[in-house]
Amino acid sequence: SAVISQKPSRDICQRGTSLTIQCQVDSQVTMMFWYRQQPGQSLTLIATANQGSEATYESGFVIDKFPISRPNLTFSTLTVSNMSPEDSSIYLCSVEVPGTGYGYTFGSGTRLTVV
Amino acid sequence: AQSVTQLGSHVSVSEGALVLLRCNYSSSVPPYLFWYVQYPNQGLQLLLKYTSAATLVKGINGFEAEFKKSETSFHLTKPSAHMSDAAEYFCAVSAAYSGGGADGLTFGKGTHLIIQP
């Protein structure tokens, strides 16, 4: 399966600031996915990042709050902007490497606490 | 649009007993279905997946699941529970998978599996 390196693993941030999360994959992939897991909750898809085009956001998530970059086939960033305590969550990136049959692989996540 | 319902936010079984975690899905297209496990403070690990091949799918750690289209179900089972199975289990659905055109996953709310000694 693909190996995903996600940074930072955790951070504590002041409200009103922004945090950029990086996701590096050891394989070239077309799609990269970003999820949020709020405390004690399930995962919710934030957006799909396709290299060379604008990310596609799910209902309830907007580009101004969660801008995404996808500069090449192995890397993506998610920024959480103008943070509030409600943004405290685990953010995960995920990929599916075509033809491997391994399903979707997830990064270890970024645990964000906003104070 | 897809959705997943996991019946039972908490399931408790005795060590050695049958594990049954329920998952029902809704999908406007033939679904691809997944079960993931999340141990405390760890990432998600794929247990098994259904991608329109065999309806009975065997996964890791002795788990298996059966896709039943007529019941729109994909329940997860294990014949004999082990203490190490205690974790959070998520059922997820995707409308498209692989070939470079994968969709993201829609997750159920999760089931916390408790193993009683």
Interface residues (C-beta under 8 A of the other chain):
Chain A: S1 T30 M31 F33 Y35 Q41 S42 L43 T44 L45 T48 E58 L92 S94 E96 P98 G99 G101 Y102 G103 Y104 T105 F106 G107 S108 G109
Chain B: F34 Y36 Q42 G43 L44 L46 K49 T51 F90 A92 S94 Y97 S98 G99 G100 G101 A102 D103 G104 L105 T106 F107 G108 K109 G110
